[in-house]
Amino acid sequence: MAFVGYARVSTDEQNLDLQRNALQDARCDLVFEDDGYSAIDTHRPGFALALDALNTGDVLVVWKMDRAFRSLKNALDTLEVFEAKGFELRCLTEPIDTTTPFGKFVYQIRNVFAELERNIIRERTIAGMEAARARGVTIGRPRKLSEYQVSHAQRVLSENRSANVQTIADELGVAPVTLLRSLKRYKAVTPELVSD
């Protein structure tokens, strides 16, 4: 039986040292890591290598459940694969150890609550964004063109027949598609310009 450790952090501000130390104290034979990968990333090289390193009877050791699994479905699907291949799972900060029936039960219940927590956070985020929009806050990247620039572009296009979207976009330092989108957003674009 081998103990295969897995650690993950999603941002540069986070540090792997805490997880590394915990996995070392748990006497893991191998430790694989993903630095800068979100839990929802479908491809995490370190996690894939950790799974490849497991043999029948081996135990995957993680510091916290959310370090390894991106959703309830992912966690339960992985547990099914583990059961079929004879792998076990142990979590160092939670009472989860699939070598025992109680550990399997806690594993399933814990992931139900983790999924619920993610859904609540998602709902709060959406509600917060809607409230900010209602207060006039712009969500997302700032616009590349101001209303004045768009108005100027529309005026040039309507007054100068030789002017074209490409030339004006170049002058404004944006791609033609960005200019067209901006004209459309401010309802300043005519059908013939969209087809250009």
VMD Tcl script that draws the C-alpha trace (Angstrom):
set ca {
  {0.00 0.00 0.00}
  {1.32 3.42 -1.02}
  {0.14 6.86 0.04}
  {-0.08 9.27 -2.90}
  {-0.50 12.91 -1.94}
  {-2.14 15.65 -3.98}
  {-2.02 19.40 -3.35}
  {-3.54 22.31 -5.31}
  {-3.78 26.08 -5.17}
  {-5.64 28.19 -7.71}
  {-3.96 31.61 -7.49}
  {-0.50 33.09 -7.13}
  {-1.51 34.57 -3.78}
  {-2.01 31.09 -2.34}
  {0.87 28.90 -1.20}
  {1.35 25.14 -1.35}
  {3.56 24.95 1.76}
  {0.75 24.19 4.24}
  {-0.52 21.30 2.12}
  {3.01 20.04 1.38}
  {3.85 19.93 5.09}
  {0.60 18.15 5.96}
  {1.15 15.54 3.23}
  {4.75 15.04 4.35}
  {3.58 14.54 7.97}
  {1.06 11.98 6.64}
  {4.08 10.06 5.25}
  {3.03 10.21 1.61}
  {5.33 8.22 -0.66}
  {4.69 10.54 -3.61}
  {3.20 14.03 -3.79}
  {1.78 15.65 -6.93}
  {0.82 19.31 -7.20}
  {-1.15 21.75 -9.33}
  {-0.14 25.38 -8.86}
  {-2.46 27.98 -10.41}
  {-5.26 25.58 -11.37}
  {-8.86 26.11 -10.32}
  {-10.90 23.19 -8.97}
  {-13.19 23.53 -12.00}
  {-10.34 23.13 -14.51}
  {-11.08 19.96 -16.41}
  {-7.38 19.31 -17.01}
  {-5.14 19.42 -13.96}
  {-1.82 17.74 -14.81}
  {-0.79 17.07 -11.22}
  {-4.11 15.44 -10.37}
  {-3.93 13.27 -13.51}
  {-0.41 12.14 -12.52}
  {-1.57 11.38 -8.95}
  {-4.37 9.17 -10.27}
  {-1.98 7.43 -12.67}
  {0.38 6.67 -9.78}
  {-2.30 4.78 -7.81}
  {-2.36 0.98 -7.78}
  {-4.84 -1.38 -6.14}
  {-4.84 -0.83 -2.38}
  {-3.15 2.60 -2.60}
  {-4.57 5.68 -0.90}
  {-4.93 9.15 -2.40}
  {-4.30 11.66 0.38}
  {-5.56 15.25 0.16}
  {-5.45 18.11 2.66}
  {-9.06 19.20 1.93}
  {-11.67 17.71 -0.36}
  {-12.05 20.84 -2.47}
  {-8.38 20.60 -3.39}
  {-9.13 17.52 -5.51}
  {-12.72 17.64 -6.70}
  {-14.52 20.29 -8.75}
  {-18.12 19.27 -8.02}
  {-20.29 16.78 -6.18}
  {-20.72 14.78 -9.38}
  {-16.97 14.75 -9.98}
  {-16.31 13.58 -6.40}
  {-18.91 10.81 -6.54}
  {-17.81 9.70 -10.03}
  {-14.21 9.55 -8.82}
  {-15.20 7.51 -5.77}
  {-16.94 5.01 -8.06}
  {-13.76 4.71 -10.13}
  {-11.74 4.30 -6.91}
  {-14.04 1.51 -5.71}
  {-13.79 -0.29 -9.05}
  {-9.98 -0.08 -9.08}
  {-9.45 -0.73 -5.39}
  {-8.15 2.76 -4.54}
  {-8.90 4.53 -1.28}
  {-9.21 8.20 -0.33}
  {-8.13 9.97 2.83}
  {-8.65 13.64 3.73}
  {-6.38 15.13 6.39}
  {-8.64 17.96 7.62}
  {-11.98 16.15 7.49}
  {-13.10 12.76 8.88}
  {-13.04 11.13 5.45}
  {-11.33 7.80 4.98}
  {-12.99 5.51 2.44}
  {-11.36 2.45 3.99}
  {-14.27 2.58 6.49}
  {-18.05 2.64 5.88}
  {-18.42 5.74 8.06}
  {-15.65 7.46 6.11}
  {-17.49 6.78 2.84}
  {-20.70 8.17 4.31}
  {-18.97 11.34 5.52}
  {-17.35 11.69 2.08}
  {-20.71 11.68 0.34}
  {-22.42 14.02 2.83}
  {-19.50 16.44 2.87}
  {-19.58 16.77 -0.92}
  {-23.32 17.43 -0.88}
  {-22.70 20.39 1.44}
  {-19.71 21.59 -0.58}
  {-21.89 21.67 -3.69}
  {-24.59 23.55 -1.78}
  {-22.03 26.09 -0.57}
  {-20.74 26.69 -4.12}
  {-24.30 27.20 -5.39}
  {-25.06 29.69 -2.59}
  {-21.85 31.62 -3.36}
  {-22.76 31.65 -7.07}
  {-26.25 33.00 -6.28}
  {-24.82 35.70 -4.00}
  {-22.31 36.71 -6.66}
  {-25.02 37.03 -9.31}
  {-27.27 38.99 -6.92}
  {-24.37 41.28 -6.02}
  {-23.61 41.93 -9.69}
  {-27.27 42.72 -10.41}
  {-27.41 45.12 -7.45}
  {-24.22 46.82 -8.66}
  {-25.66 47.18 -12.18}
  {-28.82 48.72 -10.70}
  {-26.59 51.30 -8.97}
  {-24.97 52.10 -12.33}
  {-21.74 50.20 -11.76}
  {-20.27 48.74 -14.95}
  {-19.46 45.05 -14.57}
  {-16.64 43.57 -16.61}
  {-13.87 45.09 -18.64}
  {-14.04 48.81 -19.36}
  {-15.28 49.78 -22.81}
  {-12.53 50.37 -25.36}
  {-14.35 53.33 -26.89}
  {-16.09 56.21 -25.15}
  {-19.48 57.53 -26.23}
  {-17.68 60.56 -27.63}
  {-15.40 58.37 -29.79}
  {-18.34 56.35 -31.06}
  {-20.29 59.52 -31.83}
  {-17.26 60.93 -33.66}
  {-16.88 57.71 -35.69}
  {-20.57 57.78 -36.63}
  {-20.31 61.42 -37.69}
  {-17.25 60.72 -39.88}
  {-18.92 57.69 -41.47}
  {-22.14 59.59 -42.22}
  {-20.47 62.79 -43.48}
  {-17.55 61.33 -45.45}
  {-18.50 58.75 -48.09}
  {-14.85 57.76 -48.61}
  {-14.42 56.91 -44.90}
  {-14.65 53.26 -43.94}
  {-14.82 51.30 -40.72}
  {-11.27 49.92 -41.09}
  {-9.70 53.39 -41.39}
  {-11.60 54.85 -38.44}
  {-10.91 51.76 -36.31}
  {-7.19 52.14 -37.07}
  {-7.31 55.81 -36.04}
  {-9.03 54.88 -32.76}
  {-6.62 52.00 -32.11}
  {-9.23 49.24 -32.08}
  {-10.23 46.36 -34.34}
  {-13.01 47.04 -36.89}
  {-15.28 44.52 -35.15}
  {-14.86 46.46 -31.87}
  {-15.88 49.68 -33.60}
  {-18.90 48.01 -35.21}
  {-19.93 46.54 -31.84}
  {-19.65 49.96 -30.22}
  {-21.66 51.61 -32.98}
  {-24.31 48.95 -32.58}
  {-24.34 49.31 -28.79}
  {-25.02 53.02 -29.04}
  {-27.54 52.34 -31.84}
  {-25.44 54.47 -34.12}
  {-24.82 51.89 -36.82}
  {-26.71 51.49 -40.05}
  {-27.49 48.09 -41.62}
  {-25.07 48.64 -44.49}
  {-22.18 49.21 -42.06}
  {-22.88 45.96 -40.23}
  {-22.63 44.03 -43.48}
  {-19.22 45.57 -44.34}
}
mol new
graphics top color blue
foreach p $ca { graphics top sphere $p radius 0.5 }
foreach p [lrange $ca 0 end-1] q [lrange $ca 1 end] { graphics top cylinder $p $q radius 0.2 }
display resetview
